Amino acid sequence: MAGHAQFQIRRFTWDDLPALVTLANAAGEHDNDDERYTDDTLREELEEFSTPESDLLVAVTPDERIVGYAYVERRTNEDRVWGYGWGVVHPDWRERGIGRALLRAADAEFEAWAMAQPDRDKAVFIQRFLNYANTAAVELAASEGYAELRSSYRMRIDLGQPIEPWPLPEGITLRAFDRARDLPAFYEVDQAGFMDGGGQGVKMPYEEWTQHFLGGTDATPDLWRVVCRGDEIVGICVMQPWGPDDPGLTWVGRLTVLHSERGHGLGTALLRAGMQAGQAHGYERAGLGVRDDVPGAIRIYQRAGFETYVRFVHYRKVLRGNPAEIVS
């Protein structure tokens, strides 16, 4: 597709997968990122977020060594066409223009696809999620027209200590999730909470949500907890395994309380109950991600003993539309 004295950019084939795993893990180790991959887990991620044979680009040296890859996940709904840009360059091959070439090529392909969509009134943009400690990637995004949108943090806690339950207000009960009884209401509380908090612009379809949280072989609904006022679920906590690369880590995948019930300690009670569930199932640590524009959530996590260990910055490049009118 594109050439350079030290590398060329071409489309991915599945024969490249083992080399991509080695590349991604080397970069993760160098950048102090959490993610580590096997052939199976990287294949699953690529197939979930892209069509690898057409969307995924790799940078290859003259001796056929893969030293970088990039793609833009493609999404659309009733008011926007957008993508999430992902990519990495091997630590030994940075500062040679590979990251810039990959970013430009992947963004250009996304833009061509997005602008060809039938509704020309939709906003079009790309977002990138970058480790703030990777200053070269941050500077690259800024120089390529991306503007800082917000930050988020990853936090974690050691579960090898007693976890005391949090007292509940009168009329509130806390219990384990029961799939047969709770699933539809659980979904509604989750979506209401995240749309209200700005974490989502539109409601995720029920079937898609169910597949995302319960469709995988690693789903652990026995770790989920709910708080109820009477028979009505008003808050939820989803605990998940991080993955085979760190089997001792459980992740707070969702934690939300209906807006009308906030301010009474229900989030803290749910979080502690989720931590206790993880502890009882043998997990050694718990982790979570949180946006910087939800200070109330950050305070809950800090009070529970979670500590920040990495900061990520979200960048957005708007290709069509008014940036001020695009809901995060």
Contacts in CASP RR format, 6 or more apart in sequence:
PFRMAT RR
TARGET T0000
AUTHOR 0000-0000-0000
METHOD contacts of the structure
MODEL  1
MAGHAQFQIRRFTWDDLPALVTLANAAGEHDNDDERYTDDTLREELEEFS
TPESDLLVAVTPDERIVGYAYVERRTNEDRVWGYGWGVVHPDWRERGIGR
ALLRAADAEFEAWAMAQPDRDKAVFIQRFLNYANTAAVELAASEGYAELR
SSYRMRIDLGQPIEPWPLPEGITLRAFDRARDLPAFYEVDQAGFMDGGGQ
GVKMPYEEWTQHFLGGTDATPDLWRVVCRGDEIVGICVMQPWGPDDPGLT
WVGRLTVLHSERGHGLGTALLRAGMQAGQAHGYERAGLGVRDDVPGAIRI
YQRAGFETYVRFVHYRKVLRGNPAEIVS
1 8 0 8 1.000
1 9 0 8 1.000
1 10 0 8 1.000
1 11 0 8 1.000
1 57 0 8 1.000
1 105 0 8 1.000
2 8 0 8 1.000
2 9 0 8 1.000
2 101 0 8 1.000
2 105 0 8 1.000
3 9 0 8 1.000
4 97 0 8 1.000
4 101 0 8 1.000
6 61 0 8 1.000
6 62 0 8 1.000
6 96 0 8 1.000
6 98 0 8 1.000
7 59 0 8 1.000
7 60 0 8 1.000
7 61 0 8 1.000
7 62 0 8 1.000
7 67 0 8 1.000
7 93 0 8 1.000
7 96 0 8 1.000
7 98 0 8 1.000
7 101 0 8 1.000
8 59 0 8 1.000
8 60 0 8 1.000
9 57 0 8 1.000
9 58 0 8 1.000
9 59 0 8 1.000
9 60 0 8 1.000
9 101 0 8 1.000
9 102 0 8 1.000
9 105 0 8 1.000
10 57 0 8 1.000
10 58 0 8 1.000
10 60 0 8 1.000
11 53 0 8 1.000
11 54 0 8 1.000
11 56 0 8 1.000
11 57 0 8 1.000
11 58 0 8 1.000
12 20 0 8 1.000
12 52 0 8 1.000
12 53 0 8 1.000
12 56 0 8 1.000
12 57 0 8 1.000
12 58 0 8 1.000
12 69 0 8 1.000
13 53 0 8 1.000
14 52 0 8 1.000
14 53 0 8 1.000
16 58 0 8 1.000
16 66 0 8 1.000
17 39 0 8 1.000
17 42 0 8 1.000
17 43 0 8 1.000
18 39 0 8 1.000
19 65 0 8 1.000
19 66 0 8 1.000
20 42 0 8 1.000
20 58 0 8 1.000
20 66 0 8 1.000
20 69 0 8 1.000
21 37 0 8 1.000
21 38 0 8 1.000
21 39 0 8 1.000
21 42 0 8 1.000
23 66 0 8 1.000
23 67 0 8 1.000
23 68 0 8 1.000
23 69 0 8 1.000
23 88 0 8 1.000
23 90 0 8 1.000
24 35 0 8 1.000
24 37 0 8 1.000
24 42 0 8 1.000
24 88 0 8 1.000
25 36 0 8 1.000
25 37 0 8 1.000
26 90 0 8 1.000
26 91 0 8 1.000
27 33 0 8 1.000
27 88 0 8 1.000
27 89 0 8 1.000
27 90 0 8 1.000
27 91 0 8 1.000
28 35 0 8 1.000
28 36 0 8 1.000
28 88 0 8 1.000
30 91 0 8 1.000
31 91 0 8 1.000
31 131 0 8 1.000
31 133 0 8 1.000
31 134 0 8 1.000
32 131 0 8 1.000
32 133 0 8 1.000
32 310 0 8 1.000
33 131 0 8 1.000
33 310 0 8 1.000
34 154 0 8 1.000
34 242 0 8 1.000
34 246 0 8 1.000
34 310 0 8 1.000
35 245 0 8 1.000
36 245 0 8 1.000
36 246 0 8 1.000
37 45 0 8 1.000
37 245 0 8 1.000
38 244 0 8 1.000
38 245 0 8 1.000
41 243 0 8 1.000
41 244 0 8 1.000
41 245 0 8 1.000
46 52 0 8 1.000
46 56 0 8 1.000
46 71 0 8 1.000
49 71 0 8 1.000
49 73 0 8 1.000
49 84 0 8 1.000
49 86 0 8 1.000
50 56 0 8 1.000
50 71 0 8 1.000
50 72 0 8 1.000
50 73 0 8 1.000
50 74 0 8 1.000
52 71 0 8 1.000
55 71 0 8 1.000
55 72 0 8 1.000
55 73 0 8 1.000
55 74 0 8 1.000
55 106 0 8 1.000
55 109 0 8 1.000
56 69 0 8 1.000
56 70 0 8 1.000
56 71 0 8 1.000
57 69 0 8 1.000
57 70 0 8 1.000
57 71 0 8 1.000
57 102 0 8 1.000
57 105 0 8 1.000
57 106 0 8 1.000
57 109 0 8 1.000
58 66 0 8 1.000
58 68 0 8 1.000
58 69 0 8 1.000
59 66 0 8 1.000
59 67 0 8 1.000
59 68 0 8 1.000
59 69 0 8 1.000
59 89 0 8 1.000
59 93 0 8 1.000
59 98 0 8 1.000
59 99 0 8 1.000
59 101 0 8 1.000
59 102 0 8 1.000
60 66 0 8 1.000
60 67 0 8 1.000
61 67 0 8 1.000
61 93 0 8 1.000
67 89 0 8 1.000
67 90 0 8 1.000
67 92 0 8 1.000
67 93 0 8 1.000
67 98 0 8 1.000
68 87 0 8 1.000
68 88 0 8 1.000
68 89 0 8 1.000
68 90 0 8 1.000
68 93 0 8 1.000
68 98 0 8 1.000
68 99 0 8 1.000
68 102 0 8 1.000
69 87 0 8 1.000
69 88 0 8 1.000
69 102 0 8 1.000
70 85 0 8 1.000
70 86 0 8 1.000
70 87 0 8 1.000
70 88 0 8 1.000
70 99 0 8 1.000
70 102 0 8 1.000
70 103 0 8 1.000
70 105 0 8 1.000
70 106 0 8 1.000
71 85 0 8 1.000
71 86 0 8 1.000
71 87 0 8 1.000
71 106 0 8 1.000
72 83 0 8 1.000
72 84 0 8 1.000
72 85 0 8 1.000
72 86 0 8 1.000
72 106 0 8 1.000
72 107 0 8 1.000
72 109 0 8 1.000
72 110 0 8 1.000
72 126 0 8 1.000
73 83 0 8 1.000
73 84 0 8 1.000
73 85 0 8 1.000
73 86 0 8 1.000
74 83 0 8 1.000
74 110 0 8 1.000
74 113 0 8 1.000
74 114 0 8 1.000
75 81 0 8 1.000
75 82 0 8 1.000
75 83 0 8 1.000
75 84 0 8 1.000
76 82 0 8 1.000
76 117 0 8 1.000
76 122 0 8 1.000
77 202 0 8 1.000
78 202 0 8 1.000
79 122 0 8 1.000
79 123 0 8 1.000
80 122 0 8 1.000
80 123 0 8 1.000
80 124 0 8 1.000
80 125 0 8 1.000
80 326 0 8 1.000
81 114 0 8 1.000
81 117 0 8 1.000
81 122 0 8 1.000
81 123 0 8 1.000
81 124 0 8 1.000
82 114 0 8 1.000
82 123 0 8 1.000
82 124 0 8 1.000
82 125 0 8 1.000
82 126 0 8 1.000
82 127 0 8 1.000
83 110 0 8 1.000
83 114 0 8 1.000
83 125 0 8 1.000
83 126 0 8 1.000
83 127 0 8 1.000
84 126 0 8 1.000
84 127 0 8 1.000
84 128 0 8 1.000
84 129 0 8 1.000
85 106 0 8 1.000
85 107 0 8 1.000
85 110 0 8 1.000
85 126 0 8 1.000
85 127 0 8 1.000
85 128 0 8 1.000
85 129 0 8 1.000
86 128 0 8 1.000
86 129 0 8 1.000
87 99 0 8 1.000
87 102 0 8 1.000
87 103 0 8 1.000
87 106 0 8 1.000
89 98 0 8 1.000
89 99 0 8 1.000
89 102 0 8 1.000
94 136 0 8 1.000
95 136 0 8 1.000
99 140 0 8 1.000
100 140 0 8 1.000
100 144 0 8 1.000
103 140 0 8 1.000
103 141 0 8 1.000
103 144 0 8 1.000
104 144 0 8 1.000
107 126 0 8 1.000
107 144 0 8 1.000
107 317 0 8 1.000
110 126 0 8 1.000
111 124 0 8 1.000
111 319 0 8 1.000
114 124 0 8 1.000
114 319 0 8 1.000
114 320 0 8 1.000
115 124 0 8 1.000
115 319 0 8 1.000
115 320 0 8 1.000
122 320 0 8 1.000
123 318 0 8 1.000
123 320 0 8 1.000
123 321 0 8 1.000
123 322 0 8 1.000
123 325 0 8 1.000
123 326 0 8 1.000
124 318 0 8 1.000
124 319 0 8 1.000
124 320 0 8 1.000
124 321 0 8 1.000
125 316 0 8 1.000
125 317 0 8 1.000
125 318 0 8 1.000
125 319 0 8 1.000
125 320 0 8 1.000
125 323 0 8 1.000
125 326 0 8 1.000
126 146 0 8 1.000
126 316 0 8 1.000
126 317 0 8 1.000
126 319 0 8 1.000
127 149 0 8 1.000
127 314 0 8 1.000
127 315 0 8 1.000
127 316 0 8 1.000
127 317 0 8 1.000
128 141 0 8 1.000
128 146 0 8 1.000
128 314 0 8 1.000
128 315 0 8 1.000
128 316 0 8 1.000
129 312 0 8 1.000
129 313 0 8 1.000
129 314 0 8 1.000
129 315 0 8 1.000
130 137 0 8 1.000
130 138 0 8 1.000
130 141 0 8 1.000
130 312 0 8 1.000
130 313 0 8 1.000
130 314 0 8 1.000
130 315 0 8 1.000
131 137 0 8 1.000
131 310 0 8 1.000
131 311 0 8 1.000
131 312 0 8 1.000
132 138 0 8 1.000
132 151 0 8 1.000
132 310 0 8 1.000
132 311 0 8 1.000
132 312 0 8 1.000
132 313 0 8 1.000
133 310 0 8 1.000
133 311 0 8 1.000
138 313 0 8 1.000
138 315 0 8 1.000
141 315 0 8 1.000
142 148 0 8 1.000
142 315 0 8 1.000
144 317 0 8 1.000
145 317 0 8 1.000
146 315 0 8 1.000
146 316 0 8 1.000
146 317 0 8 1.000
147 315 0 8 1.000
147 316 0 8 1.000
147 317 0 8 1.000
147 318 0 8 1.000
147 323 0 8 1.000
148 313 0 8 1.000
148 314 0 8 1.000
148 315 0 8 1.000
149 314 0 8 1.000
149 315 0 8 1.000
149 316 0 8 1.000
149 328 0 8 1.000
150 291 0 8 1.000
150 292 0 8 1.000
150 293 0 8 1.000
150 313 0 8 1.000
150 314 0 8 1.000
150 328 0 8 1.000
151 291 0 8 1.000
151 292 0 8 1.000
151 311 0 8 1.000
151 312 0 8 1.000
151 313 0 8 1.000
151 314 0 8 1.000
152 289 0 8 1.000
152 290 0 8 1.000
152 291 0 8 1.000
152 292 0 8 1.000
152 311 0 8 1.000
152 312 0 8 1.000
152 314 0 8 1.000
153 289 0 8 1.000
153 290 0 8 1.000
153 292 0 8 1.000
153 298 0 8 1.000
153 308 0 8 1.000
153 310 0 8 1.000
153 311 0 8 1.000
153 312 0 8 1.000
154 287 0 8 1.000
154 288 0 8 1.000
154 289 0 8 1.000
154 308 0 8 1.000
154 309 0 8 1.000
154 310 0 8 1.000
154 312 0 8 1.000
155 287 0 8 1.000
155 288 0 8 1.000
155 289 0 8 1.000
155 290 0 8 1.000
155 301 0 8 1.000
155 306 0 8 1.000
155 307 0 8 1.000
155 308 0 8 1.000
155 309 0 8 1.000
156 249 0 8 1.000
156 285 0 8 1.000
156 286 0 8 1.000
156 287 0 8 1.000
156 288 0 8 1.000
156 306 0 8 1.000
156 307 0 8 1.000
156 309 0 8 1.000
157 275 0 8 1.000
157 285 0 8 1.000
157 286 0 8 1.000
157 287 0 8 1.000
157 304 0 8 1.000
157 305 0 8 1.000
157 306 0 8 1.000
157 307 0 8 1.000
158 284 0 8 1.000
158 285 0 8 1.000
159 250 0 8 1.000
159 275 0 8 1.000
159 278 0 8 1.000
159 279 0 8 1.000
159 283 0 8 1.000
159 284 0 8 1.000
159 285 0 8 1.000
159 286 0 8 1.000
160 279 0 8 1.000
160 284 0 8 1.000
163 272 0 8 1.000
163 275 0 8 1.000
163 276 0 8 1.000
163 279 0 8 1.000
164 272 0 8 1.000
165 269 0 8 1.000
165 272 0 8 1.000
165 273 0 8 1.000
165 276 0 8 1.000
166 265 0 8 1.000
166 268 0 8 1.000
166 269 0 8 1.000
166 272 0 8 1.000
167 269 0 8 1.000
168 174 0 8 1.000
168 227 0 8 1.000
168 266 0 8 1.000
168 269 0 8 1.000
169 264 0 8 1.000
169 265 0 8 1.000
169 266 0 8 1.000
171 229 0 8 1.000
171 230 0 8 1.000
172 227 0 8 1.000
172 228 0 8 1.000
172 229 0 8 1.000
172 234 0 8 1.000
172 264 0 8 1.000
172 266 0 8 1.000
173 227 0 8 1.000
173 228 0 8 1.000
173 230 0 8 1.000
174 225 0 8 1.000
174 226 0 8 1.000
174 227 0 8 1.000
174 228 0 8 1.000
174 269 0 8 1.000
174 270 0 8 1.000
174 273 0 8 1.000
175 225 0 8 1.000
175 226 0 8 1.000
175 228 0 8 1.000
176 222 0 8 1.000
176 224 0 8 1.000
176 225 0 8 1.000
176 226 0 8 1.000
176 277 0 8 1.000
177 186 0 8 1.000
177 221 0 8 1.000
177 222 0 8 1.000
177 224 0 8 1.000
177 225 0 8 1.000
177 226 0 8 1.000
177 236 0 8 1.000
179 214 0 8 1.000
179 221 0 8 1.000
182 226 0 8 1.000
182 233 0 8 1.000
183 210 0 8 1.000
184 206 0 8 1.000
185 232 0 8 1.000
185 233 0 8 1.000
186 224 0 8 1.000
186 226 0 8 1.000
186 233 0 8 1.000
186 236 0 8 1.000
187 206 0 8 1.000
187 209 0 8 1.000
187 210 0 8 1.000
189 233 0 8 1.000
189 234 0 8 1.000
189 235 0 8 1.000
189 236 0 8 1.000
189 256 0 8 1.000
189 258 0 8 1.000
190 209 0 8 1.000
190 236 0 8 1.000
190 238 0 8 1.000
190 254 0 8 1.000
190 256 0 8 1.000
191 200 0 8 1.000
191 203 0 8 1.000
191 204 0 8 1.000
191 209 0 8 1.000
192 256 0 8 1.000
192 258 0 8 1.000
192 259 0 8 1.000
193 256 0 8 1.000
193 257 0 8 1.000
193 258 0 8 1.000
193 259 0 8 1.000
194 200 0 8 1.000
194 254 0 8 1.000
194 256 0 8 1.000
195 201 0 8 1.000
195 202 0 8 1.000
195 203 0 8 1.000
196 259 0 8 1.000
197 294 0 8 1.000
198 327 0 8 1.000
198 328 0 8 1.000
199 291 0 8 1.000
199 328 0 8 1.000
201 327 0 8 1.000
201 328 0 8 1.000
204 212 0 8 1.000
213 219 0 8 1.000
213 238 0 8 1.000
213 254 0 8 1.000
214 221 0 8 1.000
218 240 0 8 1.000
218 241 0 8 1.000
218 243 0 8 1.000
219 240 0 8 1.000
220 239 0 8 1.000
220 240 0 8 1.000
220 241 0 8 1.000
220 281 0 8 1.000
222 277 0 8 1.000
222 281 0 8 1.000
223 238 0 8 1.000
223 239 0 8 1.000
223 240 0 8 1.000
223 250 0 8 1.000
223 274 0 8 1.000
223 277 0 8 1.000
223 278 0 8 1.000
223 281 0 8 1.000
224 236 0 8 1.000
224 237 0 8 1.000
224 238 0 8 1.000
224 239 0 8 1.000
224 277 0 8 1.000
225 236 0 8 1.000
225 237 0 8 1.000
225 239 0 8 1.000
225 270 0 8 1.000
225 273 0 8 1.000
225 274 0 8 1.000
225 277 0 8 1.000
226 233 0 8 1.000
226 235 0 8 1.000
226 236 0 8 1.000
226 237 0 8 1.000
226 270 0 8 1.000
227 233 0 8 1.000
227 234 0 8 1.000
227 235 0 8 1.000
227 236 0 8 1.000
227 257 0 8 1.000
227 261 0 8 1.000
227 266 0 8 1.000
227 267 0 8 1.000
227 269 0 8 1.000
227 270 0 8 1.000
228 234 0 8 1.000
229 261 0 8 1.000
234 257 0 8 1.000
234 258 0 8 1.000
234 260 0 8 1.000
234 261 0 8 1.000
234 266 0 8 1.000
235 256 0 8 1.000
235 257 0 8 1.000
235 258 0 8 1.000
235 261 0 8 1.000
235 266 0 8 1.000
235 267 0 8 1.000
235 270 0 8 1.000
236 254 0 8 1.000
236 255 0 8 1.000
236 256 0 8 1.000
236 270 0 8 1.000
237 252 0 8 1.000
237 254 0 8 1.000
237 255 0 8 1.000
237 267 0 8 1.000
237 270 0 8 1.000
237 271 0 8 1.000
237 273 0 8 1.000
237 274 0 8 1.000
238 252 0 8 1.000
238 253 0 8 1.000
238 254 0 8 1.000
238 255 0 8 1.000
239 250 0 8 1.000
239 251 0 8 1.000
239 252 0 8 1.000
239 253 0 8 1.000
239 274 0 8 1.000
239 277 0 8 1.000
239 278 0 8 1.000
239 286 0 8 1.000
240 250 0 8 1.000
240 251 0 8 1.000
240 253 0 8 1.000
241 247 0 8 1.000
241 249 0 8 1.000
241 250 0 8 1.000
241 251 0 8 1.000
241 283 0 8 1.000
242 248 0 8 1.000
242 249 0 8 1.000
242 250 0 8 1.000
242 251 0 8 1.000
242 287 0 8 1.000
243 249 0 8 1.000
248 282 0 8 1.000
248 283 0 8 1.000
248 284 0 8 1.000
248 285 0 8 1.000
249 283 0 8 1.000
249 284 0 8 1.000
249 285 0 8 1.000
249 286 0 8 1.000
249 287 0 8 1.000
250 278 0 8 1.000
250 281 0 8 1.000
250 283 0 8 1.000
250 285 0 8 1.000
250 286 0 8 1.000
250 287 0 8 1.000
251 286 0 8 1.000
251 287 0 8 1.000
251 288 0 8 1.000
252 271 0 8 1.000
252 274 0 8 1.000
252 286 0 8 1.000
252 287 0 8 1.000
252 288 0 8 1.000
252 289 0 8 1.000
253 288 0 8 1.000
255 267 0 8 1.000
255 270 0 8 1.000
255 271 0 8 1.000
255 288 0 8 1.000
255 297 0 8 1.000
257 266 0 8 1.000
257 267 0 8 1.000
257 270 0 8 1.000
267 300 0 8 1.000
268 300 0 8 1.000
268 303 0 8 1.000
268 304 0 8 1.000
271 300 0 8 1.000
271 301 0 8 1.000
271 304 0 8 1.000
272 304 0 8 1.000
274 286 0 8 1.000
275 286 0 8 1.000
275 304 0 8 1.000
278 286 0 8 1.000
286 306 0 8 1.000
287 306 0 8 1.000
288 301 0 8 1.000
288 306 0 8 1.000
290 297 0 8 1.000
290 298 0 8 1.000
290 301 0 8 1.000
291 297 0 8 1.000
292 298 0 8 1.000
316 323 0 8 1.000
316 326 0 8 1.000
318 326 0 8 1.000
END
